[in-house]
Amino acid sequence: MSSWNCYIKDFVSFIKIEKGLAENSVLAYQNDVRKLADFSIANSIQSPKDIEYSHLKILVKELYDLGLSARSQARIISGIKHFFHYLMLEQEINEDPSELLEMPKIGRKLPEVLTIEEIDKLIESIDLSTNEGHRNKAILETLYSCGLRVSELVNLQFENIFFKEGFIRVTGKGNKQRLVPISPSVEKEINIYTKFTRNHQTIKSGYESYVFLNRRGAKLTRVMIFTIIKKLADSIGLPKNISPHTFRHSFATHLLEGGANLRAIQEMLGHESITTTEIYTHLDQSFLKEAITSFHPRNRK
């Protein structure tokens, strides 16, 4: 396994430095290659240089036999392909054995989206008499109005909020920064939370600049945001299975329905590729038909 450890270590360093991937993505790729290493050692293949296409076909069949979803299989195969691409770049191998590997077909899963009325109902259900009430209201307003990822929300700091200019600076995947417009409702709720709750807390050393804090004065965790939203959904009997990401999906969908340009939405969401943003074009056919009828030059009288 020592040979594999060296290759994996160097691969991880490569994707961290050269690709600038986020920590979660780096860990996912590392786990994918670990699965390849475990399979190889079990089949007496001591080095990635000795792996052939026939070996990888067996591995893919094993993944299928394990009952993994097509999406999970594709995730692992993608990581393995990146690993062999790296070995090719480093001239460790002359041929890429993963080149002919086919990805399992994945049906595009449309994201769960909340209506504006459902979002209003969730926010209205927050008990503002509790210590966490104003904080939770500010959290939901920020998630929905700015379309943030949950990791971006918990890491939001005051130095990156520019109320006067109407923007917040967000550090997203791969440490890439973007500017996102901030609505008056977000400014209002963050100011109320800061004045009536946060300013009265004892804040732990090192967390002074973070906007959203737990009751112990430390940064909120991603899990805590999930818990807050789940409890609110249960309290109003919402039939949808939602998460913090649902507010991001809703943000994008409502912008698109309102006529926003797909490129502008891409910039605000921090998507590197427009194809990622295109999942939000799952709007009903009447809306799409109206858009085409209204804007296509051949349909103008």
KOLGU-398875 format. One record per residue (C-alpha): x negated, y, z. Coordinates in nm, 2 decimals. Each point is the difference from the previous one (the first is absolute). Layout:
N
{xx: X; yy: Y; zz: Z}
...
***
This chain:
301
{xx: 0.00; yy: 0.00; zz: 0.00}
{xx: -0.30; yy: 0.23; zz: 0.05}
{xx: -0.03; yy: 0.06; zz: -0.38}
{xx: 0.36; yy: 0.09; zz: -0.02}
{xx: -0.03; yy: 0.24; zz: 0.30}
{xx: -0.27; yy: 0.19; zz: -0.18}
{xx: 0.20; yy: 0.04; zz: -0.32}
{xx: 0.32; yy: 0.10; zz: 0.19}
{xx: -0.19; yy: 0.25; zz: 0.21}
{xx: -0.16; yy: 0.16; zz: -0.31}
{xx: 0.34; yy: 0.00; zz: -0.18}
{xx: 0.17; yy: 0.18; zz: 0.29}
{xx: -0.28; yy: 0.26; zz: 0.00}
{xx: 0.05; yy: 0.05; zz: -0.37}
{xx: 0.38; yy: 0.06; zz: 0.01}
{xx: -0.04; yy: 0.23; zz: 0.30}
{xx: -0.26; yy: 0.22; zz: -0.15}
{xx: 0.05; yy: -0.03; zz: -0.38}
{xx: 0.38; yy: -0.03; zz: 0.00}
{xx: 0.08; yy: 0.21; zz: 0.30}
{xx: 0.28; yy: -0.23; zz: 0.11}
{xx: 0.20; yy: 0.04; zz: 0.32}
{xx: -0.09; yy: -0.22; zz: 0.29}
{xx: 0.32; yy: -0.21; zz: -0.04}
{xx: -0.08; yy: -0.07; zz: -0.37}
{xx: -0.36; yy: -0.09; zz: 0.08}
{xx: 0.12; yy: -0.25; zz: 0.26}
{xx: 0.25; yy: -0.15; zz: -0.24}
{xx: -0.27; yy: -0.05; zz: -0.26}
{xx: -0.23; yy: -0.15; zz: 0.26}
{xx: 0.27; yy: -0.25; zz: 0.11}
{xx: 0.07; yy: -0.10; zz: -0.37}
{xx: -0.37; yy: -0.08; zz: -0.05}
{xx: -0.01; yy: -0.19; zz: 0.33}
{xx: 0.27; yy: -0.22; zz: -0.13}
{xx: -0.21; yy: -0.07; zz: -0.31}
{xx: -0.30; yy: -0.07; zz: 0.22}
{xx: 0.20; yy: -0.24; zz: 0.22}
{xx: 0.13; yy: -0.19; zz: -0.30}
{xx: -0.35; yy: -0.02; zz: -0.16}
{xx: -0.17; yy: -0.13; zz: 0.32}
{xx: 0.28; yy: -0.26; zz: 0.03}
{xx: -0.08; yy: -0.11; zz: -0.35}
{xx: -0.38; yy: 0.00; zz: 0.05}
{xx: -0.06; yy: 0.31; zz: -0.21}
{xx: -0.27; yy: 0.18; zz: 0.19}
{xx: -0.02; yy: 0.33; zz: -0.21}
{xx: 0.23; yy: 0.21; zz: -0.20}
{xx: -0.25; yy: -0.04; zz: -0.29}
{xx: 0.12; yy: -0.37; zz: -0.02}
{xx: 0.37; yy: 0.07; zz: -0.03}
{xx: 0.16; yy: -0.08; zz: -0.33}
{xx: 0.34; yy: 0.08; zz: -0.15}
{xx: 0.12; yy: -0.35; zz: 0.07}
{xx: -0.07; yy: 0.05; zz: 0.38}
{xx: 0.20; yy: 0.32; zz: 0.00}
{xx: 0.30; yy: -0.17; zz: -0.17}
{xx: 0.00; yy: -0.26; zz: 0.29}
{xx: -0.01; yy: 0.28; zz: 0.25}
{xx: 0.29; yy: 0.18; zz: -0.16}
{xx: 0.20; yy: -0.32; zz: 0.00}
{xx: -0.07; yy: -0.04; zz: 0.37}
{xx: 0.13; yy: 0.35; zz: 0.07}
{xx: 0.32; yy: -0.09; zz: -0.19}
{xx: 0.03; yy: -0.32; zz: 0.19}
{xx: -0.03; yy: 0.18; zz: 0.33}
{xx: 0.33; yy: 0.17; zz: -0.08}
{xx: -0.15; yy: 0.35; zz: -0.02}
{xx: 0.21; yy: 0.26; zz: -0.18}
{xx: -0.09; yy: 0.11; zz: -0.35}
{xx: -0.10; yy: 0.34; zz: 0.14}
{xx: -0.23; yy: -0.16; zz: 0.26}
{xx: -0.16; yy: -0.23; zz: -0.26}
{xx: -0.06; yy: 0.30; zz: -0.23}
{xx: -0.16; yy: 0.19; zz: 0.28}
{xx: -0.25; yy: -0.27; zz: 0.07}
{xx: -0.08; yy: -0.06; zz: -0.37}
{xx: -0.05; yy: 0.37; zz: -0.05}
{xx: -0.25; yy: 0.01; zz: 0.29}
{xx: -0.19; yy: -0.30; zz: -0.15}
{xx: -0.01; yy: 0.17; zz: -0.34}
{xx: -0.15; yy: 0.31; zz: 0.15}
{xx: -0.26; yy: -0.21; zz: 0.18}
{xx: -0.12; yy: -0.17; zz: -0.33}
{xx: 0.01; yy: 0.34; zz: -0.18}
{xx: -0.24; yy: 0.12; zz: 0.27}
{xx: -0.22; yy: -0.30; zz: -0.05}
{xx: -0.01; yy: 0.08; zz: -0.37}
{xx: -0.10; yy: 0.36; zz: 0.06}
{xx: -0.28; yy: -0.11; zz: 0.23}
{xx: -0.11; yy: -0.26; zz: -0.26}
{xx: 0.04; yy: -0.28; zz: 0.25}
{xx: 0.20; yy: -0.20; zz: -0.26}
{xx: 0.00; yy: 0.01; zz: -0.38}
{xx: 0.36; yy: -0.10; zz: -0.05}
{xx: 0.31; yy: 0.08; zz: 0.19}
{xx: 0.19; yy: -0.32; zz: 0.09}
{xx: 0.31; yy: 0.20; zz: 0.11}
{xx: 0.04; yy: 0.17; zz: -0.33}
{xx: 0.26; yy: -0.24; zz: -0.13}
{xx: 0.19; yy: -0.03; zz: 0.33}
{xx: 0.36; yy: 0.10; zz: -0.05}
{xx: 0.20; yy: 0.20; zz: 0.26}
{xx: 0.33; yy: -0.15; zz: 0.11}
{xx: 0.30; yy: 0.19; zz: -0.13}
{xx: 0.13; yy: 0.24; zz: 0.25}
{xx: 0.35; yy: 0.14; zz: -0.02}
{xx: -0.01; yy: 0.37; zz: 0.07}
{xx: 0.15; yy: 0.04; zz: 0.35}
{xx: 0.20; yy: 0.32; zz: 0.02}
{xx: -0.07; yy: 0.19; zz: 0.32}
{xx: 0.28; yy: 0.05; zz: 0.26}
{xx: 0.12; yy: 0.36; zz: -0.02}
{xx: 0.21; yy: 0.20; zz: 0.24}
{xx: 0.27; yy: 0.24; zz: -0.11}
{xx: -0.02; yy: 0.36; zz: 0.12}
{xx: 0.30; yy: -0.07; zz: 0.22}
{xx: -0.17; yy: -0.30; zz: 0.16}
{xx: -0.32; yy: 0.21; zz: 0.07}
{xx: 0.21; yy: 0.27; zz: 0.16}
{xx: 0.19; yy: -0.25; zz: 0.21}
{xx: -0.33; yy: -0.16; zz: 0.12}
{xx: -0.14; yy: 0.34; zz: 0.10}
{xx: 0.32; yy: 0.11; zz: 0.17}
{xx: 0.00; yy: -0.32; zz: 0.21}
{xx: -0.33; yy: 0.11; zz: 0.18}
{xx: 0.06; yy: 0.08; zz: 0.36}
{xx: -0.16; yy: 0.34; zz: 0.04}
{xx: 0.04; yy: -0.01; zz: 0.38}
{xx: -0.28; yy: -0.25; zz: 0.03}
{xx: -0.37; yy: 0.08; zz: 0.01}
{xx: -0.06; yy: -0.16; zz: -0.33}
{xx: 0.31; yy: 0.13; zz: -0.17}
{xx: -0.15; yy: 0.31; zz: -0.17}
{xx: -0.31; yy: -0.19; zz: -0.09}
{xx: 0.20; yy: -0.27; zz: -0.17}
{xx: 0.21; yy: 0.25; zz: -0.19}
{xx: -0.32; yy: 0.18; zz: -0.12}
{xx: -0.14; yy: -0.34; zz: -0.11}
{xx: 0.30; yy: -0.09; zz: -0.21}
{xx: 0.02; yy: 0.34; zz: -0.16}
{xx: -0.37; yy: -0.02; zz: -0.09}
{xx: 0.02; yy: -0.35; zz: -0.14}
{xx: 0.30; yy: 0.09; zz: -0.22}
{xx: -0.09; yy: 0.36; zz: -0.10}
{xx: -0.36; yy: -0.07; zz: -0.07}
{xx: 0.01; yy: -0.36; zz: -0.12}
{xx: -0.29; yy: -0.11; zz: 0.22}
{xx: -0.13; yy: -0.35; zz: 0.05}
{xx: 0.03; yy: -0.11; zz: 0.37}
{xx: -0.39; yy: 0.01; zz: 0.03}
{xx: 0.00; yy: 0.35; zz: -0.13}
{xx: 0.26; yy: 0.11; zz: 0.25}
{xx: -0.17; yy: -0.14; zz: 0.31}
{xx: -0.33; yy: 0.16; zz: -0.11}
{xx: 0.15; yy: 0.34; zz: -0.08}
{xx: -0.19; yy: 0.28; zz: 0.18}
{xx: 0.08; yy: 0.36; zz: 0.07}
{xx: -0.30; yy: 0.12; zz: -0.20}
{xx: 0.16; yy: -0.15; zz: -0.31}
{xx: 0.33; yy: 0.18; zz: 0.04}
{xx: 0.03; yy: 0.34; zz: -0.17}
{xx: 0.35; yy: 0.13; zz: 0.08}
{xx: -0.07; yy: 0.35; zz: -0.14}
{xx: -0.10; yy: -0.15; zz: -0.34}
{xx: 0.27; yy: -0.27; zz: 0.01}
{xx: -0.23; yy: -0.30; zz: -0.03}
{xx: -0.15; yy: -0.28; zz: 0.19}
{xx: -0.33; yy: -0.16; zz: -0.10}
{xx: 0.03; yy: -0.38; zz: 0.01}
{xx: -0.29; yy: -0.26; zz: -0.01}
{xx: 0.14; yy: -0.30; zz: -0.18}
{xx: -0.14; yy: -0.33; zz: -0.13}
{xx: -0.37; yy: 0.00; zz: -0.08}
{xx: -0.04; yy: 0.32; zz: 0.21}
{xx: 0.15; yy: 0.20; zz: -0.29}
{xx: 0.15; yy: 0.33; zz: 0.10}
{xx: 0.32; yy: 0.16; zz: -0.14}
{xx: 0.22; yy: 0.30; zz: 0.08}
{xx: 0.36; yy: -0.07; zz: 0.07}
{xx: 0.27; yy: 0.28; zz: 0.03}
{xx: 0.14; yy: 0.03; zz: 0.35}
{xx: 0.37; yy: 0.09; zz: 0.04}
{xx: 0.14; yy: 0.25; zz: 0.24}
{xx: 0.18; yy: -0.28; zz: 0.18}
{xx: -0.34; yy: -0.18; zz: 0.07}
{xx: -0.16; yy: 0.33; zz: 0.12}
{xx: 0.30; yy: 0.06; zz: 0.23}
{xx: 0.00; yy: -0.35; zz: 0.15}
{xx: -0.38; yy: -0.02; zz: 0.05}
{xx: 0.01; yy: 0.34; zz: 0.17}
{xx: 0.29; yy: -0.10; zz: 0.23}
{xx: -0.18; yy: -0.33; zz: 0.09}
{xx: -0.32; yy: 0.18; zz: 0.07}
{xx: 0.16; yy: 0.27; zz: 0.22}
{xx: 0.23; yy: -0.22; zz: 0.20}
{xx: -0.17; yy: -0.33; zz: 0.02}
{xx: -0.37; yy: -0.01; zz: -0.11}
{xx: -0.11; yy: 0.31; zz: 0.18}
{xx: 0.12; yy: -0.15; zz: 0.33}
{xx: -0.20; yy: -0.33; zz: -0.04}
{xx: -0.33; yy: -0.09; zz: 0.14}
{xx: -0.20; yy: -0.08; zz: -0.32}
{xx: -0.27; yy: -0.26; zz: 0.00}
{xx: -0.35; yy: 0.11; zz: -0.10}
{xx: -0.05; yy: -0.04; zz: -0.38}
{xx: 0.37; yy: 0.03; zz: -0.09}
{xx: 0.04; yy: 0.37; zz: 0.04}
{xx: 0.04; yy: 0.07; zz: -0.37}
{xx: 0.24; yy: -0.28; zz: -0.08}
{xx: 0.36; yy: 0.12; zz: -0.06}
{xx: 0.20; yy: -0.29; zz: 0.12}
{xx: -0.09; yy: -0.16; zz: 0.34}
{xx: 0.14; yy: -0.27; zz: 0.21}
{xx: 0.11; yy: 0.05; zz: 0.36}
{xx: -0.36; yy: -0.06; zz: 0.12}
{xx: -0.14; yy: 0.28; zz: -0.21}
{xx: -0.17; yy: -0.22; zz: -0.26}
{xx: 0.06; yy: -0.04; zz: -0.37}
{xx: 0.31; yy: -0.20; zz: -0.10}
{xx: -0.05; yy: -0.34; zz: -0.17}
{xx: 0.15; yy: -0.12; zz: -0.32}
{xx: 0.19; yy: -0.27; zz: 0.19}
{xx: 0.16; yy: 0.27; zz: 0.23}
{xx: 0.13; yy: 0.19; zz: -0.30}
{xx: 0.16; yy: -0.33; zz: -0.13}
{xx: 0.16; yy: -0.05; zz: 0.34}
{xx: 0.14; yy: 0.35; zz: 0.02}
{xx: 0.17; yy: -0.04; zz: -0.34}
{xx: 0.12; yy: -0.35; zz: 0.06}
{xx: 0.17; yy: 0.11; zz: 0.32}
{xx: 0.17; yy: 0.30; zz: -0.17}
{xx: 0.12; yy: -0.22; zz: -0.28}
{xx: 0.15; yy: -0.25; zz: 0.25}
{xx: 0.16; yy: 0.28; zz: 0.20}
{xx: 0.21; yy: 0.11; zz: -0.30}
{xx: 0.06; yy: -0.35; zz: -0.13}
{xx: -0.19; yy: 0.06; zz: -0.33}
{xx: 0.03; yy: -0.31; zz: -0.21}
{xx: -0.32; yy: 0.06; zz: -0.19}
{xx: -0.34; yy: -0.14; zz: 0.11}
{xx: -0.21; yy: 0.32; zz: 0.02}
{xx: -0.35; yy: 0.10; zz: 0.10}
{xx: -0.20; yy: 0.32; zz: -0.01}
{xx: -0.08; yy: -0.06; zz: -0.36}
{xx: 0.38; yy: 0.01; zz: -0.08}
{xx: -0.01; yy: 0.38; zz: 0.07}
{xx: -0.29; yy: 0.03; zz: -0.26}
{xx: 0.21; yy: -0.20; zz: -0.25}
{xx: 0.30; yy: 0.22; zz: 0.07}
{xx: -0.21; yy: 0.32; zz: -0.03}
{xx: -0.12; yy: -0.11; zz: -0.35}
{xx: 0.34; yy: -0.12; zz: -0.12}
{xx: 0.18; yy: 0.31; zz: 0.11}
{xx: -0.26; yy: 0.22; zz: -0.16}
{xx: 0.04; yy: -0.19; zz: -0.33}
{xx: 0.38; yy: 0.02; zz: 0.02}
{xx: -0.03; yy: 0.37; zz: 0.06}
{xx: -0.19; yy: 0.04; zz: -0.33}
{xx: -0.37; yy: 0.00; zz: 0.13}
{xx: -0.27; yy: -0.09; zz: -0.25}
{xx: -0.14; yy: -0.35; zz: 0.04}
{xx: -0.35; yy: 0.14; zz: -0.01}
{xx: 0.08; yy: 0.24; zz: 0.28}
{xx: 0.14; yy: -0.28; zz: 0.21}
{xx: -0.32; yy: -0.20; zz: -0.07}
{xx: -0.21; yy: 0.29; zz: 0.13}
{xx: 0.21; yy: 0.04; zz: 0.32}
{xx: -0.01; yy: -0.37; zz: 0.07}
{xx: -0.37; yy: -0.03; zz: -0.06}
{xx: 0.04; yy: -0.28; zz: -0.26}
{xx: -0.31; yy: -0.06; zz: -0.20}
{xx: 0.20; yy: -0.14; zz: -0.29}
{xx: 0.32; yy: 0.12; zz: -0.15}
{xx: 0.11; yy: -0.36; zz: -0.03}
{xx: 0.03; yy: -0.03; zz: 0.38}
{xx: 0.23; yy: 0.30; zz: 0.00}
{xx: 0.22; yy: -0.14; zz: -0.28}
{xx: 0.16; yy: -0.25; zz: 0.24}
{xx: 0.21; yy: 0.30; zz: 0.12}
{xx: 0.17; yy: 0.01; zz: -0.34}
{xx: 0.24; yy: -0.27; zz: 0.13}
{xx: 0.29; yy: 0.26; zz: 0.00}
{xx: 0.34; yy: -0.10; zz: -0.12}
{xx: 0.06; yy: -0.02; zz: -0.37}
{xx: 0.25; yy: 0.29; zz: -0.01}
{xx: -0.28; yy: 0.24; zz: 0.13}
{xx: -0.25; yy: -0.13; zz: -0.25}
{xx: 0.26; yy: 0.03; zz: -0.28}
{xx: 0.08; yy: 0.35; zz: 0.10}
{xx: -0.37; yy: 0.09; zz: 0.01}
{xx: -0.06; yy: -0.13; zz: -0.35}
{xx: 0.32; yy: 0.15; zz: -0.14}
{xx: -0.09; yy: 0.34; zz: 0.15}
{xx: -0.36; yy: 0.03; zz: -0.09}
{xx: -0.08; yy: -0.21; zz: -0.31}
{xx: -0.03; yy: 0.23; zz: -0.30}
{xx: 0.21; yy: -0.23; zz: -0.22}
{xx: 0.29; yy: 0.03; zz: 0.24}
{xx: 0.01; yy: 0.38; zz: -0.01}
{xx: 0.27; yy: 0.16; zz: -0.20}
***
